[in-house]
């Protein structure tokens, strides 16, 4: 996987249901489609998660989150994400009818969208950038002014990431005391 900086005119990107943002910068970082991500470390799966009021969907959706193995090892040891961390969120529709299923929901075969949250301390303002893929072509970075950056900065449990939703990593961050002050504030407000 590599990061490129080609010339772009104008592209339209989506990041979940939060924003449709036109890209107009001359040099916008791009990210190659991470074709091997399903061989990475699986962190969690969520169903119908939504971070904004009044933004319900007319269908069910699963989110599956993966991280590159090198970053996972460092997080296990330190409770922090190293430079070159790549988190991939794969979105698949939820389905109730199929085969012998009589209750509950399972994931559909096709991927609806793929989002990448990548850390590169030298290339990205704020160290992190988001990319949304609708196909396997390289994707341009979602502009820094998009709501996703502010939300992750204000509510991410560790290093602008939502570790609070990763059941195998949350105890590590708690033990290493790497939770952000903003996350701890969110948690105390919930009590």
Secondary structure, 3 states (H helix, E strand, C coil): CCEECCECCCEEEEECCCEEEEECCCECCEECCCCCHHHCEEEEEEECCCCCCCCCCCCCEEEEEEECHHHHHHHHHHCCCCCCCEEEEEEEEEECCCCCCCCCCEEEEEEEEEEEEEECCCCCCCCEEEEEECCCCCEEECCCCCHHHHHHHHHCCECCECHHHCHHHHHHHHHHCCCCHHHHHHHHHHC
